[in-house]
Amino acid sequence: MHDLTKGSVTRHLLALSSFMAASMVFQTLYYLADLYFVGRLGKEAIAAVGLAGNLMVVVLAITQTLSVGTTTLVSHAVGQKDHERANLVFNQAFVLSLLVGVGVAILGFGLRERYCRWLGADGATAQLGVDYLNWFIPAMLLQFVIVAMGAALRGSGVVKPTVGIQILTVILNIVLAPVLILGWGTGHPLGVAGAALATFLSILVGTVAFWMYFLRPQNYLKFSLAYWKPRRSLWWGMTRVGLPAGGEFALMAVYMVLVYWIIRDFGAAAQAGFGIGARVMQAMFLPIMAISFAAAPLAGQNFGARNAERVRQTFKSASILVSVLMILFTLLSHISPESLIRAFSNEPGVVAFGAGYLRIISLNFLAMGLIFTTSSMFQGMGHTLPPLAASSLRLLLFAFPAYLLSLRPGFEIRDVWHLSVATVAIQAVLNLLLVQREFRRRLAFDAPAGFVLSEAGGG
């Protein structure tokens, strides 16, 4: 356990985020290496992986619900020096994540073919999407338990084991990708199915490593079968805190599906270009997410300890760091987006579409960084409904107008990208106003000491 209620807030934030950023760098290498090798298979393969990857956003929405609820309640318990409750939350989160993961996997196998046929630009793309999901769905199941274990550690202020295991899995994935996708050394290429199989095998190794770590007797958080009996009140408490945050990712999934649906008539090259552009953008967002992930437990522990000034300082420090990075990424995306896309595909149609997307969409990078930061503050304070409301408004302002634009004669896709930039800016402004209101309302700490945990879903 790492006590984040004492010492320099900025130093804690930099320390936590630096470890997370290290894993994010390796995660970025995984994304780019995976995309590079899949890119050797042609635009249909790229489009298929991007199509199947949309389901990962759905999984992220669900795991984010579990992750935020776990991190928040564990950090509040640690801040209040309640070791027993922290262990209870961890074990309950593990059981709940496992059950939800099994349910999602069963549903995914049942609907995978229908989903790929619905959004695939052509039959070849749809079939490759199914081939990818056959191994990617089991990988998503394991992701649920990994998220629960990592979120509990993050709530207790411990990130080194998670970072180490993530780096291990990413290196393994990068090594396996060319072997399984292109058949290096074996002579038996598996194509897109090999990409998913590499992901599954690496996550399997990570799951085993996590399990072994939690079996150590000196750990602050430990597995305890006595805490595995379902406690519905605690499950509801974690879900109530995490559901709005997960809802934000669910809205992102709706956005991605809508865009794929709009551009499917542009062909596989357009879907491939968008898929590459979205992957490059996600890679740029990883260090931003590292800072946001670090800010949530830092704010959470200090919120649990009823230290208002340290919560505010966490927000200030995180906002400055995120803004500087996002401005740099925006400039990079404007200087030569074609080179970023061409690293993964040389097909002119793919490069043109992906570069056009990246050049315009990068105008909302700064706003997205502030959205991530404000959302992490709401997570730390255990009140995640306001950012969900802002995300919902953004989707409403985007979805129907985007659909209408797609029906106009002479429709150009850049109109949709400009609409996205405008709606993200609105969401960022609204989030900033909401977080300031939340500070005024919830950092007064006029309530009794038991208020913090009971409101955050105490069981």
NORPEBEL-V370168 format. One record per pair of residues at least 4 apart in sequence whose C-alpha atoms are under 6 Angstrom apart, sorted by the first residue. I is the first residue (numbers start at 1). J is the second residue. Records with the same first field share a line. If there is no record, write none. Layout:
I = J / J
//
This chain:
1 = 156 / 157 / 220
2 = 157
4 = 298
5 = 302
13 = 17
14 = 18
16 = 294
17 = 21 / 290 / 291 / 294
20 = 290
21 = 287 / 290
23 = 163 / 167
24 = 28 / 286
28 = 283
29 = 33
30 = 34 / 170 / 174
32 = 36
35 = 39
36 = 344
39 = 46 / 344 / 345
41 = 45
43 = 269 / 272
44 = 125 / 268
46 = 272
47 = 51 / 271 / 272
48 = 125 / 128 / 129
49 = 53
50 = 275
52 = 129
56 = 60
57 = 253
58 = 250 / 253
60 = 64
61 = 246 / 249 / 250
62 = 246
63 = 67
64 = 68 / 246
65 = 242 / 243 / 245 / 246
66 = 242
67 = 71 / 148 / 151
68 = 72 / 242
69 = 238 / 241 / 242
70 = 74 / 152
71 = 75 / 151 / 152 / 155
72 = 300 / 380
74 = 86 / 155
75 = 155 / 156 / 297 / 300 / 301
76 = 300 / 301 / 304
77 = 82 / 86
78 = 82
79 = 301 / 304 / 305
80 = 304 / 305
87 = 221
88 = 227
89 = 93
90 = 152
91 = 227
92 = 228
93 = 97
94 = 148
97 = 101 / 144 / 145
98 = 145
101 = 141 / 144
104 = 108
105 = 137 / 141
108 = 112
113 = 130
116 = 120 / 126 / 129
117 = 126
120 = 125 / 126
121 = 264 / 267 / 268
131 = 193
132 = 192 / 193 / 196
133 = 137
135 = 196 / 197
136 = 196
139 = 200
147 = 151
150 = 162
153 = 158
154 = 158 / 159
155 = 297
165 = 206
169 = 202 / 206
172 = 202
173 = 177 / 198 / 199 / 202
176 = 198
177 = 181 / 195 / 198
178 = 182 / 184
179 = 183 / 184
180 = 189 / 190 / 194
181 = 189 / 190 / 191 / 194 / 195
182 = 189
183 = 187 / 188 / 189
190 = 194
214 = 222
232 = 236
233 = 459
234 = 459
236 = 240
237 = 457
239 = 243
241 = 382
243 = 247
244 = 384 / 385 / 388
245 = 384
248 = 388 / 391
260 = 264
266 = 270
268 = 272
269 = 349 / 350
270 = 350 / 353
271 = 275
273 = 350 / 353 / 354
274 = 278 / 354
277 = 354 / 358
288 = 322
289 = 293
292 = 373 / 376
295 = 299
296 = 300 / 376 / 377 / 379 / 380
297 = 301 / 380
299 = 303 / 311 / 380
300 = 380 / 381
302 = 306 / 307
303 = 307
308 = 443
319 = 323
322 = 369
323 = 366
326 = 365 / 366
330 = 362
333 = 337 / 359
334 = 359
337 = 355
338 = 342 / 355
341 = 351
342 = 346 / 351
351 = 355
357 = 361
358 = 362
364 = 421
367 = 425 / 428
371 = 428
378 = 383 / 384
379 = 384
382 = 456
390 = 427
394 = 423 / 427
395 = 399
398 = 402
402 = 416
406 = 411
438 = 442
439 = 443
451 = 455
453 = 458
454 = 458
//
